């Protein structure tokens, strides 16, 4: 029992010293509010903790002096865009004194420690600076939105959003946020440009149009795969199909022999005089008969290849500037094998057994090969757009 009690005291001492070190560490880093919060948390449990009292008193004093100096500087500058900083400084002062005010009566062991805090009513300053901050942010949003370009609209959105955070009911800030968001989006239209004279399966272009580009969309980027009415596009992406090549069919025939040693019954072991060998119980002793069997396998392989060549063009609306005109391609490789076997089927390996279970089948058609290549071509389009996505945002 004494050992457990000693262990408990050791752990408690480590925790107390660790918490003090944590508050002191934050204080030494200049994180005075964090040091104050940690100290206040400990002092709620032990109002006589002198070390945390010292940290709290000094953190409270230094943090307040710093905020008051910042307020004097900001007010002296007399700039409209300072009101948000002024509001936040008053909020910090008010929140800080609320933390201290809610503490139980502190009982420092050092009689020179002054724990008589002076409190101020910041409610009027907070309300006034908040109102001014919202007005200033809203006006900044208006100025940037009026410039008419999407990049200024994004900046405007940031100002409106901050104003909304302080007062979501201020004028038409919700509507202005949405207007700025919409105006700030880079609009991109994706389409297919078929330049080959070769016939393509009806589903090829549709498959290409259905490639999922939604993962590229971000707050400021929207890629449409169907042209929208009354939308001005900033960039166009074209998946160009320039050529389709289907190589001649190839047939290759080979033969090989499978050999395997198998169990083929049993027989009694014999003594030198031809009699049956017996065990101690008088039973005849048996032995397994092994036999080598073979099977000749004829293997037929069918191969066919298709390549769809093209390019991804990305260009700016109203400009000849090409962001991308990179060549791409998609491949399809068809392979099928089947076989026949003569001889003892027990000799067949697992691979040969599967082979002879395949039946002959015709080669895929031109259209089938092109459709098989469409998946690879679509992936190439997707990868190329991903490569240039940062240029579009």
C-alpha positions in Angstrom: 0.0 0.0 0.0 2.8 2.4 0.9 4.5 1.6 -2.4 1.3 2.5 -4.3 0.9 5.7 -2.4 4.5 6.7 -3.1 4.0 6.0 -6.8 0.8 8.1 -6.8 2.7 11.0 -5.2 5.5 10.7 -7.8 3.1 10.8 -10.7 1.2 13.7 -9.2 4.4 15.6 -8.7 5.5 15.0 -12.4 2.1 16.2 -13.6 2.2 19.4 -11.5 5.7 20.2 -12.5 4.9 19.3 -16.2 1.9 21.7 -16.2 3.9 24.5 -14.7 6.7 23.9 -17.3 4.1 23.9 -20.0 2.7 27.3 -18.9 6.2 28.7 -18.4 7.2 27.4 -21.9 4.3 29.2 -23.5 5.2 32.3 -21.6 8.8 32.2 -22.7 7.7 31.8 -26.3 5.6 34.9 -26.0 2.3 33.0 -26.1 0.9 34.9 -23.2 -2.7 34.1 -23.7 -2.0 30.4 -23.8 0.2 30.6 -20.7 -2.6 32.5 -19.0 -5.2 29.9 -19.9 -3.0 27.0 -18.7 -2.3 28.8 -15.4 -5.9 29.6 -14.9 -6.9 26.0 -15.4 -4.5 25.0 -12.6 -5.5 27.8 -10.3 -9.2 26.8 -10.5 -8.1 23.6 -8.7 -5.4 25.2 -6.5 -5.7 29.0 -6.0 -2.6 28.9 -3.8 -0.2 27.7 -6.5 2.4 30.5 -6.4 4.2 29.4 -9.6 1.1 29.6 -11.7 -0.1 32.8 -10.0 3.2 34.4 -11.1 2.8 33.2 -14.6 -0.8 34.4 -14.8 -0.1 37.8 -13.4 2.8 38.5 -15.7 1.1 37.0 -18.8 -2.0 39.1 -18.1 0.0 42.3 -17.7 2.3 41.9 -20.7 -0.6 40.8 -23.0 -2.7 43.7 -22.0 0.1 46.2 -22.4 0.8 44.7 -25.9 -2.8 45.0 -27.0 -3.2 48.5 -25.6 -0.1 49.6 -27.4 -1.4 48.1 -30.6 -4.8 49.9 -30.1 -3.0 53.3 -29.7 -1.0 52.7 -32.9 -4.0 51.6 -34.9 -6.1 54.5 -33.8 -3.3 57.0 -34.5 -3.1 55.7 -38.1 -6.8 56.5 -38.5 -7.3 54.0 -41.3 -10.6 52.3 -42.2 -9.0 48.9 -42.7 -7.7 49.0 -39.1 -11.1 48.4 -37.6 -11.0 44.7 -37.7 -7.7 44.6 -35.8 -9.1 47.1 -33.3 -12.1 44.9 -32.8 -10.0 41.8 -32.3 -7.7 43.6 -29.8 -10.7 44.7 -27.7 -12.1 41.2 -27.8 -8.7 39.8 -26.5 -8.7 42.3 -23.7 -12.3 41.5 -22.7 -11.8 37.7 -23.0 -8.6 37.9 -21.0 -10.1 39.7 -18.1 -13.1 37.3 -18.2 -10.8 34.4 -17.6 -9.2 36.1 -14.6 -12.5 37.4 -13.2 -13.9 33.8 -13.1 -11.1 32.5 -11.0 -11.6 31.7 -7.3 -9.9 34.2 -4.9 -6.1 33.7 -5.4 -4.0 33.0 -2.3 -0.4 33.7 -3.1 2.3 32.7 -0.6 4.4 35.7 -1.6 2.9 38.8 0.1 4.4 41.1 -2.7 2.3 39.4 -5.4 -0.4 41.8 -6.5 -3.6 39.8 -7.4 -5.9 42.8 -7.4 -6.9 43.1 -11.0 -8.6 46.2 -12.5 -11.4 45.4 -14.9 -12.9 47.6 -17.7 -16.1 47.5 -19.5 -15.2 47.1 -23.2 -18.7 46.4 -24.5 -19.1 49.8 -26.2 -15.7 49.7 -27.8 -16.3 46.1 -29.0 -19.7 47.0 -30.5 -18.4 50.1 -32.2 -15.3 48.5 -33.6 -17.2 45.5 -34.8 -19.7 47.7 -36.6 -16.9 49.7 -38.2 -15.0 46.5 -39.1 -18.0 45.0 -40.9 -18.6 48.3 -42.7 -15.0 48.5 -43.7 -14.8 44.9 -44.9 -18.1 45.2 -46.9 -16.8 48.4 -48.6 -13.5 46.7 -49.5 -15.5 43.9 -51.0 -17.6 46.3 -53.0 -14.4 48.0 -54.4 -12.9 44.8 -55.5 -16.1 43.3 -57.0 -16.6 46.5 -59.0 -13.4 45.9 -60.9 -15.1 43.2 -62.9 -12.5 40.5 -63.2 -12.6 37.1 -61.5 -9.4 37.5 -59.5 -10.7 40.7 -57.9 -14.0 38.9 -57.3 -12.1 36.3 -55.3 -10.5 39.0 -53.2 -13.9 40.6 -52.7 -15.3 37.2 -51.6 -12.7 37.1 -48.9 -13.7 40.5 -47.6 -17.4 39.7 -47.7 -16.8 36.4 -46.0 -15.0 38.1 -43.1 -17.8 40.6 -42.8 -20.3 37.7 -42.8 -18.4 36.1 -40.0 -18.9 39.1 -37.8 -22.5 39.9 -38.8 -24.3 37.5 -41.1 -27.3 39.8 -41.3 -25.4 42.9 -42.4 -27.1 44.4 -45.4 -27.0 42.0 -48.4 -23.7 40.5 -47.5 -25.0 36.9 -48.1 -26.0 37.8 -51.7 -22.7 39.7 -52.3 -20.7 36.7 -51.1 -22.6 34.5 -53.6 -22.2 37.0 -56.4 -18.4 37.3 -55.7 -18.1 33.5 -55.5 -19.8 33.0 -58.8 -17.9 35.9 -60.5 -14.6 34.5 -59.2 -14.9 31.0 -60.8 -12.7 30.1 -63.7 -15.1 28.4 -66.2 -13.7 25.7 -68.5 -15.5 23.8 -71.2 -14.4 20.3 -72.2 -15.2 18.9 -75.6 -14.2 16.3 -78.2 -12.6 17.2 -81.5 -12.6 14.3 -84.0 -10.1 14.8 -86.8 -9.7 11.3 -88.1 -11.5 10.2 -91.2 -11.6 6.6 -90.0 -15.0 5.4 -88.8 -15.3 5.3 -85.0 -17.8 3.3 -82.9 -20.8 5.4 -81.9 -19.9 4.9 -78.2 -16.3 6.0 -78.4 -16.9 9.8 -78.4 -19.7 9.4 -75.8 -17.4 7.5 -73.5 -14.8 10.2 -73.9 -17.4 12.9 -73.1 -18.4 10.9 -70.0 -14.9 10.8 -68.5 -15.4 12.0 -64.9 -13.7 15.4 -64.5 -15.7 16.5 -61.5 -12.7 15.7 -59.2 -10.9 18.7 -60.7 -13.5 21.2 -59.6 -12.6 23.5 -56.8 -13.9 26.6 -55.2 -12.6 28.7 -58.1 -12.6 26.1 -60.9 -15.5 24.6 -62.7 -15.1 22.3 -65.7 -18.3 21.7 -67.7 -18.7 18.8 -70.1 -22.0 20.2 -71.4 -22.0 23.8 -72.5 -24.2 26.0 -70.2 -26.4 28.7 -71.4 -25.4 32.3 -70.6 -21.9 31.2 -69.4 -18.7 32.8 -70.6 -15.9 30.4 -70.6 -12.3 31.4 -69.9 -10.6 28.2 -71.2 -11.4 25.4 -73.5 -10.1 21.8 -73.4 -10.3 19.7 -76.5 -9.6 15.9 -76.6 -8.5 15.6 -80.2 -8.7 12.2 -82.0 -6.2 12.2 -84.9 -5.7 8.6 -85.9 -6.7 5.0 -85.2 -4.4 2.1 -86.0 -5.5 -1.5 -85.7 -2.6 -3.9 -86.4 -3.2 -7.2 -88.4 -4.4 -10.2 -86.4 -1.6 -12.6 -85.4 -2.0 -16.3 -84.8 0.8 -18.4 -83.3 0.7 -22.1 -82.8 3.1 -24.1 -80.6 3.3 -27.6 -79.3 4.7 -29.1 -76.1 4.5 -32.3 -74.1 3.4 -32.6 -70.5 4.9 -35.5 -68.5 3.8 -36.5 -65.0 4.5 -39.5 -62.7 1.2 -40.7 -61.3 0.0 -43.5 -58.9 -1.4 -46.3 -60.9 -2.7 -48.9 -58.5 -0.8 -51.2 -56.2 0.7 -54.7 -55.9 2.0 -57.0 -53.1 5.7 -57.0 -52.4 7.3 -60.4 -53.1 10.1 -62.4 -51.5 12.9 -63.9 -53.5 11.0 -67.2 -53.8 8.0 -65.3 -55.3 5.9 -65.5 -52.1 4.1 -62.4 -50.7 5.9 -60.5 -48.0 3.9 -60.2 -44.8 4.1 -58.0 -41.8 4.2 -59.2 -38.1 0.4 -59.6 -38.1 0.5 -61.8 -41.2 -1.0 -59.2 -43.5 0.4 -58.9 -47.1 2.6 -55.8 -47.6 1.4 -53.5 -50.4 3.3 -51.0 -52.5 2.1 -48.3 -54.8 2.7 -48.6 -58.5 4.0 -45.4 -60.2 3.7 -44.8 -63.9 4.9 -42.0 -66.2 2.2 -40.7 -68.5 2.4 -38.0 -71.2 0.1 -35.8 -73.2 0.9 -33.7 -76.2 -0.6 -30.1 -76.1 -1.2 -27.9 -79.1 -1.4 -24.2 -78.1 -3.0 -21.5 -80.3 -2.5 -17.9 -79.4 -4.5 -14.9 -80.9 -3.1 -11.4 -80.6 -4.4 -8.1 -81.9 -3.4 -4.5 -81.1 -5.1 -1.1 -81.4 -3.8 2.4 -80.9 -5.8 5.6 -80.7 -3.7 8.7 -81.2 -4.7 12.2 -80.3 -3.8 15.3 -78.3 -5.1 17.4 -75.5 -5.5 21.1 -76.4 -6.0 23.7 -73.7 -6.4 27.3 -74.8 -7.6 30.5 -73.5 -10.8 32.1 -74.7 -10.2 34.9 -77.2 -6.5 34.1 -77.5 -4.3 32.0 -79.7 -2.1 31.1 -76.7 -2.0 27.3 -76.1 -1.5 26.1 -72.6 -1.2 22.5 -73.8 -1.1 20.8 -77.2 0.4 17.6 -75.9 0.1 14.3 -77.8 -1.6 11.4 -76.1 -2.6 7.9 -77.1 -4.6 4.9 -75.9 -3.8 1.3 -76.4 -5.7 -2.0 -76.4 -3.9 -5.4 -76.5 -6.1 -8.4 -77.2 -4.7 -11.8 -76.2 -6.5 -15.1 -76.2 -5.2 -18.7 -76.1 -6.8 -22.1 -76.4 -5.5 -25.6 -76.9 -6.1 -29.2 -77.6 -4.4 -32.3 -76.0 -3.7 -35.9 -77.1 -2.6 -38.6 -74.8 -3.2 -39.3 -71.2 -5.1 -36.3 -69.7 -3.7 -37.1 -66.3 -0.4 -35.8 -67.5 -1.7 -32.3 -68.0 -0.4 -29.5 -65.8 -2.9 -27.1 -64.2 -1.9 -24.5 -66.8 -2.5 -26.9 -69.7 -5.7 -28.1 -68.2 -7.1 -24.5 -68.2 -5.8 -24.0 -71.7 -7.6 -27.0 -73.2 -10.8 -25.9 -71.4 -10.8 -22.7 -73.5 -12.8 -22.9 -76.8 -11.7 -21.3 -80.0 -13.3 -17.8 -80.5 -13.2 -15.2 -83.3 -11.0 -12.1 -83.1 -12.7 -8.9 -81.9 -13.8 -6.6 -84.6 -12.3 -3.2 -85.5 -15.0 -1.5 -83.5 -14.5 -3.8 -80.5 -10.8 -3.0 -80.5 -11.3 0.8 -80.7 -13.8 0.6 -77.8 -11.3 -1.4 -75.8 -8.7 1.3 -76.4 -11.1 4.0 -75.3 -10.5 3.4 -71.6 -6.8 3.9 -72.0 -7.3 7.0 -74.1 -9.7 8.4 -71.6 -7.1 7.9 -68.8 -4.5 9.7 -70.9 -7.0 12.7 -71.3 -7.6 12.7 -67.5 -3.9 12.6 -66.6 -3.1 15.4 -69.0 -5.8 17.7 -67.6 -4.6 16.9 -64.1 -1.1 17.9 -65.2 -2.3 21.3 -66.3 -5.0 21.9 -63.7 -2.9 24.5 -61.8 -2.8 26.7 -64.9 -6.6 26.8 -65.0 -7.4 27.8 -61.5 
